[in-house]
Amino acid sequence: MADRVFGSHEKAQRWLRKHSKVLGETPINLLQSETGAVLVEEELHRIDYGIFA
């Protein structure tokens, strides 16, 4: 999903590894749990639709 939202695998990987103020953690670390994965998915939806927090 991140690849699609960001348009490239490289950009998606950078986003996944960069600390997110909104999420309070790096997205890749949040993917370790189902709850965290849902938070990452919701944030990707917000980015995809241009809704920035």
Secondary structure, 3 states (H helix, E strand, C coil): CHHHHHCCHHHHHHHHHCCECCCCECHHHHCCCHHHHHHHHHHHHHHHCCCCC
